[in-house]
Structure formats: structure tokens, C-alpha cells
Amino acid sequence: MLTVNDINWFQFFTSLLNTKQAAELSGISPKMLVIWRCKGIGPSFTCIQGRVYYYKKDLYAWLQQRACFTRYMML
């Protein structure tokens, strides 16, 4: 079980992105992230004190799952 002392707080907070930052990183508009969040189909997120945050690793994983390759890219 993790304790408060086991967590690297700097690394934890620098891995969080707000909606605007997540949109810039992913190339998806902030408005679309909000819509997807409401529908439950976007990347996973967390709420801390009523604010929405995305973990970088979760956002990257979500983007990788949705990657599509054209035949040209596979040659």
C-alpha cells in the first residue's frame, strides 16, 4: 500500500494536464474533449477539487489506441 511519503508529488502534478493543455497536446479541441467527457467516450480523466485533469500517460495511451494506419504507411 502506498503512503503519502511514497508519492513523488512533483512528478504527480507535472503529469496532470487541464483540458486546454490536453487539447493542445492531442490536437483535439477543448470543446470536443468536454463533449466526449460528458458522453463517456473520451480519454480518462480525474477531478480534483472540482477541476478536470488528464494524466499524460492516459492521454497518450488513449491516442495510441485510436491510431489508424493507412496502407501507404504499412508499406
C-alpha positions in Angstrom: 0.0 0.0 0.0 1.3 3.4 -1.0 1.7 6.1 1.7 1.9 9.8 1.2 5.7 9.7 1.6 6.0 7.2 -1.3 4.5 9.5 -3.9 6.8 11.8 -5.9 4.5 14.9 -5.7 6.4 16.9 -8.3 6.2 14.1 -10.8 2.5 13.6 -9.9 1.4 17.2 -10.5 3.6 17.7 -13.6 1.9 14.7 -15.2 -1.5 16.3 -14.9 -3.0 18.3 -17.8 -6.0 20.6 -17.7 -8.5 20.5 -20.6 -6.7 23.2 -22.6 -3.3 21.6 -22.2 -4.7 18.1 -23.1 -6.3 19.7 -26.2 -3.1 21.3 -27.3 -1.1 18.1 -26.8 -3.6 15.9 -28.6 -4.8 18.2 -31.3 -8.4 17.8 -30.2 -10.4 20.9 -29.4 -11.2 21.6 -25.8 -14.9 21.7 -26.7 -14.7 18.2 -28.1 -12.9 16.9 -25.0 -15.8 18.3 -22.9 -18.4 16.7 -25.2 -16.7 13.4 -25.1 -16.2 13.6 -21.4 -19.9 14.1 -20.9 -20.7 11.2 -23.2 -18.1 9.0 -21.5 -16.2 8.3 -24.8 -13.1 10.4 -24.5 -9.8 9.8 -22.7 -10.0 9.0 -19.0 -9.8 12.0 -16.6 -9.9 12.8 -12.9 -11.5 15.6 -10.9 -9.5 17.3 -8.1 -11.4 19.9 -6.1 -14.0 20.2 -8.9 -11.4 20.7 -11.7 -10.9 18.2 -14.5 -7.4 16.9 -15.3 -6.0 14.3 -17.7 -2.9 12.2 -16.9 -0.4 12.5 -19.7 0.2 8.7 -19.8 -3.6 8.1 -20.1 -4.0 10.6 -22.9 -1.1 9.1 -24.8 -2.5 5.6 -24.3 -5.9 6.7 -25.5 -4.4 8.3 -28.6 -2.4 5.2 -29.4 -5.5 3.0 -29.2 -7.2 5.2 -31.8 -4.2 5.3 -34.2 -5.1 4.1 -37.6 -2.6 3.2 -40.3 -3.2 3.6 -44.0 -2.0 1.0 -46.4 0.6 3.5 -47.6 2.0 3.8 -44.0 2.3 0.0 -43.7 4.4 -0.5 -46.9 
